[in-house]
Amino acid sequence: MHDKSQLRKAMLARRQAIAEDELKRHEPAIIKHILALPCYGNASSMALYMPIRGEVSLLSLWRPEQRTILFPKVSGDNLAFSSAASVKEFRQGAYGILEPVSHRNMELSEIDLIFVPGVAFDRYGHRLGYGKGYYDRLIDKCPDITFIGICLDEFYLEKLPVDPWDAFVDFVVTQAGIDKR
């Protein structure tokens, strides 16, 4: 299955078929691996994401008293990042994803670490996303930011079909461990 749209559809169906309790059972192992990363420990600011459609939740890392925590929001063809103190400071945004209501976006150059959700990742750090290219453009534009892909191990594949514009993450974290590309 080499066509990205077919693969995306199959992977999304597979991911959404995973029981919520199974997903929650694997999240602590993923969090444990993240906490062991030096780039996580050294980050003074980082961006999480609001999980949708069976994505791994990293919301237990949302501790604004420890560091600046940001969340993405769609801004034209790009992603902007704003902080939020609680879930009450979100509204439904583009594609039905919760986004911070704050209009004060942090400069990308001030973000140390960005967690990247994906439908699937491969051993080379490539990501199969939802097909709009937001994270590809962001990764390409910000080579000094560390990007960490997050998925369950069964969505960490040997090789994904790749287009010339596809960007790659620095690390992929699953419940089985951490891979640095």
C-alpha positions in Angstrom: 0.0 0.0 0.0 2.1 2.9 -1.3 -0.5 5.5 -1.8 -0.4 7.9 1.1 -4.2 8.6 1.1 -5.0 4.9 1.2 -2.4 4.3 3.9 -3.7 7.3 5.9 -7.3 5.9 5.7 -6.3 2.4 6.7 -4.1 3.7 9.6 -6.8 6.0 10.9 -9.4 3.2 10.8 -6.9 1.0 12.7 -6.1 3.7 15.3 -9.7 4.5 15.9 -10.5 0.8 16.5 -8.2 0.8 19.5 -10.1 0.8 22.7 -9.6 3.9 24.8 -8.5 1.8 27.8 -5.8 0.2 25.7 -4.6 3.6 24.5 -4.5 4.9 28.1 -2.6 1.8 29.2 0.3 2.7 26.8 0.4 6.5 27.6 2.4 6.2 30.9 5.2 4.3 29.1 5.3 7.0 26.4 5.4 9.8 29.1 8.2 7.9 30.9 10.3 7.9 27.7 9.6 11.6 27.1 10.7 12.4 30.7 14.0 10.6 30.1 14.9 12.8 27.1 17.5 15.4 27.9 15.9 17.8 25.4 12.7 17.6 27.4 14.4 18.3 30.7 16.3 21.2 29.2 13.3 22.8 27.5 12.0 26.0 28.9 9.1 26.1 26.4 7.3 23.3 24.6 4.3 22.8 22.5 1.8 20.0 23.1 -1.3 19.2 21.1 -4.9 18.5 21.9 -5.4 14.8 21.0 -8.0 13.9 18.5 -9.1 10.7 16.7 -7.2 8.3 19.0 -4.0 10.2 19.2 -1.8 9.6 22.3 -2.5 12.2 24.9 0.4 14.1 26.4 -1.8 16.4 28.5 -0.2 15.0 31.7 2.9 16.9 30.7 0.8 20.2 30.9 2.5 21.8 33.9 2.7 25.5 33.2 4.3 26.1 36.6 7.4 24.3 35.4 7.8 25.8 31.9 5.9 27.6 29.2 3.4 25.2 27.6 1.9 26.1 24.2 -0.7 24.6 21.9 -1.0 24.9 18.1 -3.7 26.8 16.3 -4.2 27.2 12.6 -3.2 30.6 11.2 -3.8 30.6 7.5 -1.5 28.0 6.0 0.7 27.8 9.1 0.6 26.9 12.8 0.9 29.5 15.5 1.4 28.6 19.2 -0.2 30.2 22.2 -0.3 29.3 25.9 -3.4 28.4 27.9 -3.7 27.9 31.7 -6.6 25.5 31.5 -9.0 23.7 29.1 -11.4 26.6 29.7 -9.1 28.7 27.6 -9.7 26.7 24.4 -12.4 26.8 21.7 -13.1 24.6 18.7 -10.9 25.8 15.9 -9.9 24.6 12.4 -10.9 21.0 11.6 -12.8 20.7 14.9 -9.6 20.7 17.0 -9.5 22.6 20.3 -7.2 25.7 20.0 -6.1 28.3 22.6 -8.3 31.4 22.5 -5.3 33.7 23.3 -4.2 36.0 20.4 -0.7 36.3 21.9 1.3 33.9 19.9 4.8 33.0 20.9 7.6 33.5 18.4 8.7 30.2 16.9 12.3 31.1 17.7 11.4 31.0 21.4 10.0 27.4 21.4 12.5 24.7 22.4 10.5 21.5 21.7 7.4 20.6 19.7 5.5 17.4 20.1 4.1 16.3 16.7 1.0 14.0 16.4 0.7 11.8 13.4 -1.2 9.0 11.9 2.0 7.1 11.5 5.8 7.6 11.6 8.7 5.6 10.1 12.2 4.7 11.2 13.6 7.6 9.2 11.5 10.2 11.1 9.0 10.7 8.3 5.4 11.4 9.3 2.1 10.5 7.8 -0.2 13.3 8.9 -3.7 14.3 7.9 -2.6 15.6 4.5 -2.7 19.4 5.0 1.1 19.9 5.4 1.0 22.2 8.5 3.7 20.3 10.4 5.8 19.7 7.3 6.0 23.5 6.7 6.7 24.2 10.4 9.5 21.6 10.6 11.0 22.9 7.4 10.9 26.5 8.6 12.3 25.8 12.1 15.5 23.7 12.0 16.6 24.8 15.5 13.5 23.4 17.2 13.5 19.8 18.4 10.5 17.9 16.9 9.3 14.7 18.6 6.8 12.5 16.9 4.4 10.6 19.1 2.5 7.4 18.2 1.7 3.9 19.4 4.3 1.3 18.4 2.0 -0.4 15.9 1.9 2.9 13.9 5.7 3.2 13.9 6.4 1.6 10.5 9.6 0.6 8.7 9.1 3.0 5.8 6.4 5.4 4.7 5.8 6.7 1.2 7.5 10.0 1.1 7.1 13.1 -1.1 9.9 15.7 -1.6 8.1 18.2 0.6 7.7 15.8 3.5 9.7 16.9 6.6 10.9 14.6 9.3 11.0 14.7 13.1 14.1 14.4 15.3 12.8 11.6 17.5 9.8 9.2 17.5 8.5 8.1 20.9 6.3 5.0 21.3 5.5 2.9 24.3 8.4 0.7 23.3 11.0 3.4 23.4 12.7 6.4 21.7 14.2 6.4 18.3 16.4 9.2 17.1 16.7 9.6 13.4 
